Amino acid sequence: MNLYLVRHAIAVPHYMAGYEEDSQRPITNKGRAKMREIAHGLKVLGVCPTVIISSPYLRARQTAEILRDVLGVAEPLVFTENLLPLAHPDRMWEELRACKGVDSVALVGHEPNISALTNLLLGVTALQMVFKKGGVCHLTLNELDEQPRAILQWLMTPRQMVAIGKKG
C-alpha cells in the first residue's frame, strides 16, 4: 500500500474572532491556493490515491476536497475521528489495517497526530518529526500485520511540493 500523510493547509488562526470552535476553522485563501499547488506537485509525481481519509475538522475537509479535485480521485471522501489532532495513532493504524486490497491511501490530518502516526508506522519513537501545513510524507506498507512496518519513501515540505508542481 502507498500511503500519503498530509497535514491540512494554512487555516485561520485560533484567536481569530468568529472561529472560536477549533473544529470550524477554515483554510485561508492563501492556504487554498498553496494546497492546489501542492496537489499539482503530487499529480506530477504520479500520486493518485484510491481513497482519501480525512479528519472531520473543516480545515482538513477542505484540504481533502482540494486533493480529491486536483488528483481526480473518484471515490467520496471518508472521515474519521482517528485523524483528529489529539487522537491516538494506534486507532488509525487499526483503521488502515481494514483497508486490505486498497493500493493507495491519502490521510489528511493535524499535528501532533500526523507526525505521531508517521512515527508509529515507521516503528520509531525517538524521531522528532513535525509536518508543516501542507507537508506530505509518502510511506509504503507491504503488510498490514499486527505491528506496522512502513518504509519511508520521501518527506517533503510544502515549498518542495510547489516547486515540483511548477516544473511539471
PyMOL commands that place a pseudoatom at each C-alpha (Angstrom):
pseudoatom trace, name=CA, resn=MET, resi=1, chain=A, elem=C, hetatm=0, pos=[0.000, 0.000, 0.000]
pseudoatom trace, name=CA, resn=ASN, resi=2, chain=A, elem=C, hetatm=0, pos=[1.169, 3.506, -0.839]
pseudoatom trace, name=CA, resn=LEU, resi=3, chain=A, elem=C, hetatm=0, pos=[0.298, 5.823, 1.998]
pseudoatom trace, name=CA, resn=TYR, resi=4, chain=A, elem=C, hetatm=0, pos=[0.403, 9.609, 1.763]
pseudoatom trace, name=CA, resn=LEU, resi=5, chain=A, elem=C, hetatm=0, pos=[0.151, 11.533, 5.025]
pseudoatom trace, name=CA, resn=VAL, resi=6, chain=A, elem=C, hetatm=0, pos=[-0.799, 15.184, 4.528]
pseudoatom trace, name=CA, resn=ARG, resi=7, chain=A, elem=C, hetatm=0, pos=[-1.119, 17.961, 7.079]
pseudoatom trace, name=CA, resn=HIS, resi=8, chain=A, elem=C, hetatm=0, pos=[-4.001, 20.329, 6.376]
pseudoatom trace, name=CA, resn=ALA, resi=9, chain=A, elem=C, hetatm=0, pos=[-3.457, 23.636, 4.562]
pseudoatom trace, name=CA, resn=ILE, resi=10, chain=A, elem=C, hetatm=0, pos=[-2.942, 27.005, 6.265]
pseudoatom trace, name=CA, resn=ALA, resi=11, chain=A, elem=C, hetatm=0, pos=[-6.030, 27.825, 8.338]
pseudoatom trace, name=CA, resn=VAL, resi=12, chain=A, elem=C, hetatm=0, pos=[-7.316, 30.922, 10.109]
pseudoatom trace, name=CA, resn=PRO, resi=13, chain=A, elem=C, hetatm=0, pos=[-5.597, 31.367, 13.485]
pseudoatom trace, name=CA, resn=HIS, resi=14, chain=A, elem=C, hetatm=0, pos=[-7.080, 30.077, 16.750]
pseudoatom trace, name=CA, resn=TYR, resi=15, chain=A, elem=C, hetatm=0, pos=[-7.548, 33.602, 18.082]
pseudoatom trace, name=CA, resn=MET, resi=16, chain=A, elem=C, hetatm=0, pos=[-9.476, 34.968, 15.099]
pseudoatom trace, name=CA, resn=ALA, resi=17, chain=A, elem=C, hetatm=0, pos=[-12.899, 36.329, 16.032]
pseudoatom trace, name=CA, resn=GLY, resi=18, chain=A, elem=C, hetatm=0, pos=[-15.755, 34.152, 14.827]
pseudoatom trace, name=CA, resn=TYR, resi=19, chain=A, elem=C, hetatm=0, pos=[-13.664, 30.967, 14.807]
pseudoatom trace, name=CA, resn=GLU, resi=20, chain=A, elem=C, hetatm=0, pos=[-13.506, 30.107, 18.498]
pseudoatom trace, name=CA, resn=GLU, resi=21, chain=A, elem=C, hetatm=0, pos=[-14.509, 26.492, 17.774]
pseudoatom trace, name=CA, resn=ASP, resi=22, chain=A, elem=C, hetatm=0, pos=[-11.294, 24.780, 16.647]
pseudoatom trace, name=CA, resn=SER, resi=23, chain=A, elem=C, hetatm=0, pos=[-13.130, 22.241, 14.501]
pseudoatom trace, name=CA, resn=GLN, resi=24, chain=A, elem=C, hetatm=0, pos=[-14.711, 25.029, 12.433]
pseudoatom trace, name=CA, resn=ARG, resi=25, chain=A, elem=C, hetatm=0, pos=[-11.576, 26.941, 11.426]
pseudoatom trace, name=CA, resn=PRO, resi=26, chain=A, elem=C, hetatm=0, pos=[-11.439, 27.073, 7.596]
pseudoatom trace, name=CA, resn=ILE, resi=27, chain=A, elem=C, hetatm=0, pos=[-8.350, 27.239, 5.423]
pseudoatom trace, name=CA, resn=THR, resi=28, chain=A, elem=C, hetatm=0, pos=[-7.400, 30.698, 4.226]
pseudoatom trace, name=CA, resn=ASN, resi=29, chain=A, elem=C, hetatm=0, pos=[-7.416, 31.868, 0.603]
pseudoatom trace, name=CA, resn=LYS, resi=30, chain=A, elem=C, hetatm=0, pos=[-3.599, 31.650, 0.679]
pseudoatom trace, name=CA, resn=GLY, resi=31, chain=A, elem=C, hetatm=0, pos=[-3.861, 28.136, 2.146]
pseudoatom trace, name=CA, resn=ARG, resi=32, chain=A, elem=C, hetatm=0, pos=[-6.324, 27.109, -0.550]
pseudoatom trace, name=CA, resn=ALA, resi=33, chain=A, elem=C, hetatm=0, pos=[-4.094, 28.401, -3.363]
pseudoatom trace, name=CA, resn=LYS, resi=34, chain=A, elem=C, hetatm=0, pos=[-0.951, 26.830, -1.908]
pseudoatom trace, name=CA, resn=MET, resi=35, chain=A, elem=C, hetatm=0, pos=[-2.685, 23.476, -1.377]
pseudoatom trace, name=CA, resn=ARG, resi=36, chain=A, elem=C, hetatm=0, pos=[-3.755, 23.461, -5.024]
pseudoatom trace, name=CA, resn=GLU, resi=37, chain=A, elem=C, hetatm=0, pos=[-0.084, 23.939, -5.968]
pseudoatom trace, name=CA, resn=ILE, resi=38, chain=A, elem=C, hetatm=0, pos=[0.959, 21.164, -3.559]
pseudoatom trace, name=CA, resn=ALA, resi=39, chain=A, elem=C, hetatm=0, pos=[-1.687, 18.859, -5.014]
pseudoatom trace, name=CA, resn=HIS, resi=40, chain=A, elem=C, hetatm=0, pos=[-0.425, 19.672, -8.508]
pseudoatom trace, name=CA, resn=GLY, resi=41, chain=A, elem=C, hetatm=0, pos=[3.076, 18.674, -7.341]
pseudoatom trace, name=CA, resn=LEU, resi=42, chain=A, elem=C, hetatm=0, pos=[1.628, 15.364, -6.142]
pseudoatom trace, name=CA, resn=LYS, resi=43, chain=A, elem=C, hetatm=0, pos=[-0.035, 14.885, -9.511]
pseudoatom trace, name=CA, resn=VAL, resi=44, chain=A, elem=C, hetatm=0, pos=[3.292, 15.497, -11.287]
pseudoatom trace, name=CA, resn=LEU, resi=45, chain=A, elem=C, hetatm=0, pos=[4.793, 12.753, -9.078]
pseudoatom trace, name=CA, resn=GLY, resi=46, chain=A, elem=C, hetatm=0, pos=[2.035, 10.398, -10.227]
pseudoatom trace, name=CA, resn=VAL, resi=47, chain=A, elem=C, hetatm=0, pos=[0.204, 10.301, -6.916]
pseudoatom trace, name=CA, resn=CYS, resi=48, chain=A, elem=C, hetatm=0, pos=[-3.416, 9.223, -7.275]
pseudoatom trace, name=CA, resn=PRO, resi=49, chain=A, elem=C, hetatm=0, pos=[-4.830, 7.658, -4.116]
pseudoatom trace, name=CA, resn=THR, resi=50, chain=A, elem=C, hetatm=0, pos=[-7.704, 5.224, -4.377]
pseudoatom trace, name=CA, resn=VAL, resi=51, chain=A, elem=C, hetatm=0, pos=[-9.249, 6.746, -1.279]
pseudoatom trace, name=CA, resn=ILE, resi=52, chain=A, elem=C, hetatm=0, pos=[-8.744, 9.883, 0.811]
pseudoatom trace, name=CA, resn=ILE, resi=53, chain=A, elem=C, hetatm=0, pos=[-9.417, 9.618, 4.535]
pseudoatom trace, name=CA, resn=SER, resi=54, chain=A, elem=C, hetatm=0, pos=[-9.643, 12.881, 6.450]
pseudoatom trace, name=CA, resn=SER, resi=55, chain=A, elem=C, hetatm=0, pos=[-10.202, 14.363, 9.856]
pseudoatom trace, name=CA, resn=PRO, resi=56, chain=A, elem=C, hetatm=0, pos=[-13.742, 15.772, 10.018]
pseudoatom trace, name=CA, resn=TYR, resi=57, chain=A, elem=C, hetatm=0, pos=[-12.445, 19.216, 11.083]
pseudoatom trace, name=CA, resn=LEU, resi=58, chain=A, elem=C, hetatm=0, pos=[-13.276, 21.850, 8.458]
pseudoatom trace, name=CA, resn=ARG, resi=59, chain=A, elem=C, hetatm=0, pos=[-9.681, 22.740, 7.532]
pseudoatom trace, name=CA, resn=ALA, resi=60, chain=A, elem=C, hetatm=0, pos=[-8.815, 19.084, 6.928]
pseudoatom trace, name=CA, resn=ARG, resi=61, chain=A, elem=C, hetatm=0, pos=[-12.045, 18.504, 4.967]
pseudoatom trace, name=CA, resn=GLN, resi=62, chain=A, elem=C, hetatm=0, pos=[-11.280, 21.473, 2.726]
pseudoatom trace, name=CA, resn=THR, resi=63, chain=A, elem=C, hetatm=0, pos=[-7.715, 20.238, 2.195]
pseudoatom trace, name=CA, resn=ALA, resi=64, chain=A, elem=C, hetatm=0, pos=[-9.004, 16.752, 1.322]
pseudoatom trace, name=CA, resn=GLU, resi=65, chain=A, elem=C, hetatm=0, pos=[-11.517, 18.249, -1.138]
pseudoatom trace, name=CA, resn=ILE, resi=66, chain=A, elem=C, hetatm=0, pos=[-8.709, 20.081, -2.953]
pseudoatom trace, name=CA, resn=LEU, resi=67, chain=A, elem=C, hetatm=0, pos=[-6.654, 16.887, -3.136]
pseudoatom trace, name=CA, resn=ARG, resi=68, chain=A, elem=C, hetatm=0, pos=[-9.649, 14.948, -4.440]
pseudoatom trace, name=CA, resn=ASP, resi=69, chain=A, elem=C, hetatm=0, pos=[-10.352, 17.576, -7.095]
pseudoatom trace, name=CA, resn=VAL, resi=70, chain=A, elem=C, hetatm=0, pos=[-6.784, 18.096, -8.342]
pseudoatom trace, name=CA, resn=LEU, resi=71, chain=A, elem=C, hetatm=0, pos=[-5.787, 14.415, -8.217]
pseudoatom trace, name=CA, resn=GLY, resi=72, chain=A, elem=C, hetatm=0, pos=[-9.036, 13.245, -9.794]
pseudoatom trace, name=CA, resn=VAL, resi=73, chain=A, elem=C, hetatm=0, pos=[-9.977, 10.784, -7.052]
pseudoatom trace, name=CA, resn=ALA, resi=74, chain=A, elem=C, hetatm=0, pos=[-13.324, 9.183, -7.920]
pseudoatom trace, name=CA, resn=GLU, resi=75, chain=A, elem=C, hetatm=0, pos=[-14.227, 7.772, -4.505]
pseudoatom trace, name=CA, resn=PRO, resi=76, chain=A, elem=C, hetatm=0, pos=[-16.022, 10.001, -1.982]
pseudoatom trace, name=CA, resn=LEU, resi=77, chain=A, elem=C, hetatm=0, pos=[-14.022, 11.317, 0.941]
pseudoatom trace, name=CA, resn=VAL, resi=78, chain=A, elem=C, hetatm=0, pos=[-14.017, 9.233, 4.119]
pseudoatom trace, name=CA, resn=PHE, resi=79, chain=A, elem=C, hetatm=0, pos=[-13.967, 10.966, 7.503]
pseudoatom trace, name=CA, resn=THR, resi=80, chain=A, elem=C, hetatm=0, pos=[-12.602, 9.607, 10.758]
pseudoatom trace, name=CA, resn=GLU, resi=81, chain=A, elem=C, hetatm=0, pos=[-12.057, 10.968, 14.231]
pseudoatom trace, name=CA, resn=ASN, resi=82, chain=A, elem=C, hetatm=0, pos=[-8.876, 8.881, 14.305]
pseudoatom trace, name=CA, resn=LEU, resi=83, chain=A, elem=C, hetatm=0, pos=[-7.138, 11.757, 12.492]
pseudoatom trace, name=CA, resn=LEU, resi=84, chain=A, elem=C, hetatm=0, pos=[-8.146, 14.472, 14.976]
pseudoatom trace, name=CA, resn=PRO, resi=85, chain=A, elem=C, hetatm=0, pos=[-5.258, 16.482, 16.472]
pseudoatom trace, name=CA, resn=LEU, resi=86, chain=A, elem=C, hetatm=0, pos=[-5.066, 14.511, 19.723]
pseudoatom trace, name=CA, resn=ALA, resi=87, chain=A, elem=C, hetatm=0, pos=[-6.313, 11.127, 18.500]
pseudoatom trace, name=CA, resn=HIS, resi=88, chain=A, elem=C, hetatm=0, pos=[-4.197, 8.125, 19.401]
pseudoatom trace, name=CA, resn=PRO, resi=89, chain=A, elem=C, hetatm=0, pos=[-2.304, 6.901, 16.309]
pseudoatom trace, name=CA, resn=ASP, resi=90, chain=A, elem=C, hetatm=0, pos=[-2.920, 3.225, 17.193]
pseudoatom trace, name=CA, resn=ARG, resi=91, chain=A, elem=C, hetatm=0, pos=[-6.587, 3.688, 16.316]
pseudoatom trace, name=CA, resn=MET, resi=92, chain=A, elem=C, hetatm=0, pos=[-5.765, 4.962, 12.833]
pseudoatom trace, name=CA, resn=TRP, resi=93, chain=A, elem=C, hetatm=0, pos=[-3.415, 2.010, 12.334]
pseudoatom trace, name=CA, resn=GLU, resi=94, chain=A, elem=C, hetatm=0, pos=[-6.299, -0.346, 13.115]
pseudoatom trace, name=CA, resn=GLU, resi=95, chain=A, elem=C, hetatm=0, pos=[-8.479, 1.520, 10.634]
pseudoatom trace, name=CA, resn=LEU, resi=96, chain=A, elem=C, hetatm=0, pos=[-5.769, 1.261, 7.964]
pseudoatom trace, name=CA, resn=ARG, resi=97, chain=A, elem=C, hetatm=0, pos=[-5.476, -2.480, 8.565]
pseudoatom trace, name=CA, resn=ALA, resi=98, chain=A, elem=C, hetatm=0, pos=[-9.101, -2.768, 7.452]
pseudoatom trace, name=CA, resn=CYS, resi=99, chain=A, elem=C, hetatm=0, pos=[-8.108, -1.298, 4.043]
pseudoatom trace, name=CA, resn=LYS, resi=100, chain=A, elem=C, hetatm=0, pos=[-6.634, -4.576, 2.757]
pseudoatom trace, name=CA, resn=GLY, resi=101, chain=A, elem=C, hetatm=0, pos=[-6.663, -4.626, -1.014]
pseudoatom trace, name=CA, resn=VAL, resi=102, chain=A, elem=C, hetatm=0, pos=[-6.540, -0.834, -1.337]
pseudoatom trace, name=CA, resn=ASP, resi=103, chain=A, elem=C, hetatm=0, pos=[-3.472, 0.162, -3.329]
pseudoatom trace, name=CA, resn=SER, resi=104, chain=A, elem=C, hetatm=0, pos=[-3.112, 3.793, -2.313]
pseudoatom trace, name=CA, resn=VAL, resi=105, chain=A, elem=C, hetatm=0, pos=[-4.494, 5.902, 0.554]
pseudoatom trace, name=CA, resn=ALA, resi=106, chain=A, elem=C, hetatm=0, pos=[-4.089, 9.579, 1.446]
pseudoatom trace, name=CA, resn=LEU, resi=107, chain=A, elem=C, hetatm=0, pos=[-4.638, 10.624, 5.061]
pseudoatom trace, name=CA, resn=VAL, resi=108, chain=A, elem=C, hetatm=0, pos=[-5.348, 14.281, 5.832]
pseudoatom trace, name=CA, resn=GLY, resi=109, chain=A, elem=C, hetatm=0, pos=[-4.887, 15.338, 9.429]
pseudoatom trace, name=CA, resn=HIS, resi=110, chain=A, elem=C, hetatm=0, pos=[-3.343, 17.619, 12.017]
pseudoatom trace, name=CA, resn=GLU, resi=111, chain=A, elem=C, hetatm=0, pos=[-0.348, 17.979, 14.267]
pseudoatom trace, name=CA, resn=PRO, resi=112, chain=A, elem=C, hetatm=0, pos=[0.577, 16.397, 16.588]
pseudoatom trace, name=CA, resn=ASN, resi=113, chain=A, elem=C, hetatm=0, pos=[-1.366, 13.326, 15.396]
pseudoatom trace, name=CA, resn=ILE, resi=114, chain=A, elem=C, hetatm=0, pos=[0.005, 13.141, 11.836]
pseudoatom trace, name=CA, resn=SER, resi=115, chain=A, elem=C, hetatm=0, pos=[3.643, 13.044, 12.951]
pseudoatom trace, name=CA, resn=ALA, resi=116, chain=A, elem=C, hetatm=0, pos=[2.845, 10.623, 15.799]
pseudoatom trace, name=CA, resn=LEU, resi=117, chain=A, elem=C, hetatm=0, pos=[1.114, 8.356, 13.274]
pseudoatom trace, name=CA, resn=THR, resi=118, chain=A, elem=C, hetatm=0, pos=[4.133, 8.550, 10.953]
pseudoatom trace, name=CA, resn=ASN, resi=119, chain=A, elem=C, hetatm=0, pos=[6.433, 7.597, 13.832]
pseudoatom trace, name=CA, resn=LEU, resi=120, chain=A, elem=C, hetatm=0, pos=[4.186, 4.668, 14.758]
pseudoatom trace, name=CA, resn=LEU, resi=121, chain=A, elem=C, hetatm=0, pos=[4.072, 3.403, 11.172]
pseudoatom trace, name=CA, resn=LEU, resi=122, chain=A, elem=C, hetatm=0, pos=[7.858, 3.645, 10.861]
pseudoatom trace, name=CA, resn=GLY, resi=123, chain=A, elem=C, hetatm=0, pos=[8.354, 1.965, 14.229]
pseudoatom trace, name=CA, resn=VAL, resi=124, chain=A, elem=C, hetatm=0, pos=[10.413, 4.807, 15.673]
pseudoatom trace, name=CA, resn=THR, resi=125, chain=A, elem=C, hetatm=0, pos=[9.771, 6.607, 18.928]
pseudoatom trace, name=CA, resn=ALA, resi=126, chain=A, elem=C, hetatm=0, pos=[12.773, 8.909, 19.304]
pseudoatom trace, name=CA, resn=LEU, resi=127, chain=A, elem=C, hetatm=0, pos=[12.276, 10.685, 15.975]
pseudoatom trace, name=CA, resn=GLN, resi=128, chain=A, elem=C, hetatm=0, pos=[11.034, 14.263, 16.391]
pseudoatom trace, name=CA, resn=MET, resi=129, chain=A, elem=C, hetatm=0, pos=[9.112, 14.978, 13.213]
pseudoatom trace, name=CA, resn=VAL, resi=130, chain=A, elem=C, hetatm=0, pos=[6.814, 17.928, 12.624]
pseudoatom trace, name=CA, resn=PHE, resi=131, chain=A, elem=C, hetatm=0, pos=[4.809, 18.413, 9.438]
pseudoatom trace, name=CA, resn=LYS, resi=132, chain=A, elem=C, hetatm=0, pos=[4.479, 21.939, 8.116]
pseudoatom trace, name=CA, resn=LYS, resi=133, chain=A, elem=C, hetatm=0, pos=[0.980, 22.886, 6.985]
pseudoatom trace, name=CA, resn=GLY, resi=134, chain=A, elem=C, hetatm=0, pos=[0.644, 21.215, 3.594]
pseudoatom trace, name=CA, resn=GLY, resi=135, chain=A, elem=C, hetatm=0, pos=[3.631, 18.917, 4.191]
pseudoatom trace, name=CA, resn=VAL, resi=136, chain=A, elem=C, hetatm=0, pos=[3.431, 15.420, 2.692]
pseudoatom trace, name=CA, resn=CYS, resi=137, chain=A, elem=C, hetatm=0, pos=[5.038, 12.111, 3.611]
pseudoatom trace, name=CA, resn=HIS, resi=138, chain=A, elem=C, hetatm=0, pos=[4.994, 9.010, 1.382]
pseudoatom trace, name=CA, resn=LEU, resi=139, chain=A, elem=C, hetatm=0, pos=[5.267, 5.631, 3.095]
pseudoatom trace, name=CA, resn=THR, resi=140, chain=A, elem=C, hetatm=0, pos=[4.830, 2.135, 1.734]
pseudoatom trace, name=CA, resn=LEU, resi=141, chain=A, elem=C, hetatm=0, pos=[3.339, -0.753, 3.664]
pseudoatom trace, name=CA, resn=ASN, resi=142, chain=A, elem=C, hetatm=0, pos=[3.911, -4.242, 2.300]
pseudoatom trace, name=CA, resn=GLU, resi=143, chain=A, elem=C, hetatm=0, pos=[1.934, -5.961, 5.040]
pseudoatom trace, name=CA, resn=LEU, resi=144, chain=A, elem=C, hetatm=0, pos=[-0.881, -4.882, 7.317]
pseudoatom trace, name=CA, resn=ASP, resi=145, chain=A, elem=C, hetatm=0, pos=[0.242, -7.127, 10.191]
pseudoatom trace, name=CA, resn=GLU, resi=146, chain=A, elem=C, hetatm=0, pos=[-0.196, -6.570, 13.921]
pseudoatom trace, name=CA, resn=GLN, resi=147, chain=A, elem=C, hetatm=0, pos=[2.810, -4.258, 14.069]
pseudoatom trace, name=CA, resn=PRO, resi=148, chain=A, elem=C, hetatm=0, pos=[3.241, -1.545, 11.447]
pseudoatom trace, name=CA, resn=ARG, resi=149, chain=A, elem=C, hetatm=0, pos=[6.365, -1.820, 9.315]
pseudoatom trace, name=CA, resn=ALA, resi=150, chain=A, elem=C, hetatm=0, pos=[6.285, 1.076, 6.901]
pseudoatom trace, name=CA, resn=ILE, resi=151, chain=A, elem=C, hetatm=0, pos=[9.129, 2.193, 4.661]
pseudoatom trace, name=CA, resn=LEU, resi=152, chain=A, elem=C, hetatm=0, pos=[9.793, 5.911, 4.249]
pseudoatom trace, name=CA, resn=GLN, resi=153, chain=A, elem=C, hetatm=0, pos=[9.867, 6.821, 0.559]
pseudoatom trace, name=CA, resn=TRP, resi=154, chain=A, elem=C, hetatm=0, pos=[10.007, 10.599, 0.978]
pseudoatom trace, name=CA, resn=LEU, resi=155, chain=A, elem=C, hetatm=0, pos=[9.009, 13.519, 3.192]
pseudoatom trace, name=CA, resn=MET, resi=156, chain=A, elem=C, hetatm=0, pos=[8.569, 16.906, 1.551]
pseudoatom trace, name=CA, resn=THR, resi=157, chain=A, elem=C, hetatm=0, pos=[7.846, 20.406, 2.683]
pseudoatom trace, name=CA, resn=PRO, resi=158, chain=A, elem=C, hetatm=0, pos=[5.134, 22.486, 1.030]
pseudoatom trace, name=CA, resn=ARG, resi=159, chain=A, elem=C, hetatm=0, pos=[7.836, 24.540, -0.733]
pseudoatom trace, name=CA, resn=GLN, resi=160, chain=A, elem=C, hetatm=0, pos=[9.340, 21.409, -2.281]
pseudoatom trace, name=CA, resn=MET, resi=161, chain=A, elem=C, hetatm=0, pos=[5.929, 20.180, -3.436]
pseudoatom trace, name=CA, resn=VAL, resi=162, chain=A, elem=C, hetatm=0, pos=[5.106, 23.551, -5.012]
pseudoatom trace, name=CA, resn=ALA, resi=163, chain=A, elem=C, hetatm=0, pos=[8.483, 23.556, -6.846]
pseudoatom trace, name=CA, resn=ILE, resi=164, chain=A, elem=C, hetatm=0, pos=[7.794, 20.065, -8.223]
pseudoatom trace, name=CA, resn=GLY, resi=165, chain=A, elem=C, hetatm=0, pos=[4.399, 21.244, -9.429]
pseudoatom trace, name=CA, resn=LYS, resi=166, chain=A, elem=C, hetatm=0, pos=[5.890, 24.233, -11.215]
pseudoatom trace, name=CA, resn=LYS, resi=167, chain=A, elem=C, hetatm=0, pos=[8.495, 22.104, -13.005]
pseudoatom trace, name=CA, resn=GLY, resi=168, chain=A, elem=C, hetatm=0, pos=[5.894, 19.589, -14.168]
for i in range(1, 168): cmd.bond("trace and resi %d" % i, "trace and resi %d" % (i + 1))
show_as sticks, trace
zoom trace
